[in-house]
Amino acid sequence: MKELVEHIAKNLVDNPDEISVTDATDEEGVTVYEVSCNPDDKGKLIGKSGRTAKAIRTLVHACSARHGERATVEIV
């Protein structure tokens, strides 16, 4: 799942070398993938009105549900 988030993020930004994805599990058992990027590329990851970020979260949520897990994405 981490590779999926990283692949999507790297293909959206101008500086793909500066993308880093970390994963952590919170107290409710949800895996949170935190995407860090260049400040200039942050708008490209979020998109207009957050549409791109919402689409990424939807993909991750669907893929994780298929594997019986819970996951979300946060852009740092």
SERO-4910 file (N, C-alpha, C, O; in steps of 0.05 Angstrom, whole numbers):
BEGIN
 pado doro    nc1    nc2    nc3   cac1   cac2   cac3    cc1    cc2    cc3    oc1    oc2    oc3
  Met    A     16    -24      0      0      0      0     17     25      0     11     45    -13
  Lys    A     39     24     15     58     47     16     69     53    -12     72     76    -19
  Glu    A     75     32    -27     86     35    -54     65     48    -72     72     64    -89
  Leu    A     40     41    -69     18     53    -84     17     83    -79     15     99    -98
  Val    A     17     91    -54     15    120    -47     40    135    -58     37    157    -69
  Glu    A     63    122    -56     87    135    -65     87    138    -96     95    159   -106
  His    A     78    118   -110     76    118   -139     57    140   -149     64    155   -167
  Ile    A     34    142   -136     15    162   -144     26    190   -139     24    208   -156
  Ala    A     37    194   -116     48    221   -108     71    229   -126     72    252   -135
  Lys    A     89    211   -133    112    218   -149    104    225   -178    117    241   -191
  Asn    A     82    214   -188     73    220   -214     57    246   -216     51    256   -238
  Leu    A     49    258   -193     34    282   -193     51    308   -191     42    329   -199
  Val    A     75    305   -180     90    329   -173    113    334   -192    120    317   -209
  Asp    A    125    358   -190    148    366   -207    174    355   -196    193    350   -211
  Asn    A    176    352   -170    201    342   -157    196    315   -144    192    313   -119
  Pro    A    195    293   -159    188    267   -148    210    256   -129    204    239   -113
  Asp    A    234    266   -130    255    257   -112    250    266    -83    262    254    -65
  Glu    A    234    286    -79    230    297    -53    205    285    -39    197    295    -18
  Ile    A    193    266    -51    170    253    -39    179    231    -20    196    215    -26
  Ser    A    167    232      4    172    210     23    146    202     36    130    219     43
  Val    A    142    176     39    117    166     51    125    150     76    141    131     74
  Thr    A    113    156     98    117    141    123     90    130    131     69    142    126
  Asp    A     91    107    144     66     95    154     67     91    184     88     85    195
  Ala    A     45     94    196     42     91    225     14     81    231     -5     86    216
  Thr    A     11     66    253    -15     56    261    -24     71    286     -9     73    305
  Asp    A    -48     82    285    -58     96    308    -72     77    327    -72     53    323
  Glu    A    -83     88    349    -94     71    370   -120     56    361   -127     37    375
  Glu    A   -132     64    340   -156     50    330   -150     29    310   -168     16    299
  Gly    A   -124     24    304   -116      4    285   -117     13    256   -115     -3    238
  Val    A   -119     39    251   -119     50    224    -91     57    216    -77     71    231
  Thr    A    -82     48    193    -55     55    183    -57     83    170    -74     87    152
  Val    A    -40    101    178    -40    128    167    -14    131    151      8    129    162
  Tyr    A    -17    137    125      5    142    108      9    172    105     -9    186     96
  Glu    A     32    182    115     38    211    114     56    216     90     78    205     88
  Val    A     47    234     72     63    241     49     76    268     53     62    288     58
  Ser    A    102    269     52    117    294     54    128    301     26    136    284     11
  Cys    A    127    327     20    136    335     -6    148    363     -5    147    376     16
  Asn    A    158    372    -27    168    400    -30    144    419    -27    123    413    -37
  Pro    A    148    441    -12    125    459     -8    113    470    -35     90    477    -35
  Asp    A    129    471    -56    119    481    -81    100    460    -94     83    468   -110
  Asp    A    103    435    -87     87    414    -99     62    407    -82     46    391    -91
  Lys    A     60    419    -59     38    412    -41     11    417    -54     -8    401    -50
  Gly    A      8    438    -69    -17    445    -82    -25    424   -103    -48    419   -107
  Lys    A     -5    413   -116    -11    392   -136    -21    367   -123    -38    353   -135
  Leu    A    -11    360    -99    -21    337    -85    -49    341    -74    -65    322    -73
  Ile    A    -55    365    -66    -81    371    -54   -102    375    -76   -124    364    -74
  Gly    A    -95    390    -97   -113    395   -119   -134    416   -112   -135    426    -90
  Lys    A   -150    423   -132   -170    444   -128   -192    433   -109   -203    412   -113
  Ser    A   -196    449    -89   -216    442    -68   -211    414    -56   -229    402    -45
  Gly    A   -186    405    -57   -179    379    -45   -187    355    -60   -188    333    -50
  Arg    A   -194    358    -86   -204    336   -102   -183    314   -106   -189    290   -105
  Thr    A   -158    322   -111   -137    302   -116   -132    286    -90   -129    262    -91
  Ala    A   -130    300    -68   -125    287    -42   -148    268    -36   -143    246    -26
  Lys    A   -172    276    -41   -195    259    -36   -195    234    -53   -202    213    -44
  Ala    A   -186    237    -79   -185    214    -97   -163    195    -87   -167    171    -88
  Ile    A   -140    205    -78   -119    188    -67   -129    172    -43   -125    148    -40
  Arg    A   -143    186    -25   -154    174     -1   -174    152     -8   -175    131      4
  Thr    A   -191    157    -29   -211    138    -37   -197    113    -48   -206     91    -41
  Leu    A   -177    116    -64   -162     93    -75   -150     76    -52   -152     52    -52
  Val    A   -137     90    -34   -124     75    -12   -144     62      6   -140     39     15
  His    A   -166     75     11   -187     63     28   -199     38     14   -203     18     28
  Ala    A   -204     40    -12   -215     17    -26   -195     -7    -27   -203    -29    -23
  Cys    A   -170     -1    -32   -150    -22    -33   -145    -35     -6   -143    -59     -4
  Ser    A   -145    -19     15   -141    -30     42   -165    -46     51   -162    -66     64
  Ala    A   -189    -38     43   -213    -53     51   -214    -80     37   -223    -99     48
  Arg    A   -203    -81     13   -202   -106     -2   -184   -126     12   -188   -150     11
  His    A   -163   -116     27   -145   -133     41   -153   -136     71   -138   -148     87
  Gly    A   -176   -126     78   -186   -128    105   -172   -110    125   -172   -116    149
  Glu    A   -162    -88    116   -149    -68    133   -163    -41    131   -181    -38    115
  Arg    A   -154    -23    148   -164      5    147   -140     23    144   -120     20    158
  Ala    A   -142     42    125   -120     60    120   -130     87    110   -152     89     98
  Thr    A   -113    108    114   -119    134    104    -93    148     97    -72    139    103
  Val    A    -95    171     83    -72    186     74    -74    214     85    -95    227     84
  Glu    A    -51    225     94    -49    252    103    -26    265     89     -4    253     87
  Ile    A    -30    289     80     -8    304     66      3    324     86    -10    341     97
  Val    A     29    320     92     42    336    113     56    360    100     68    376    115
***
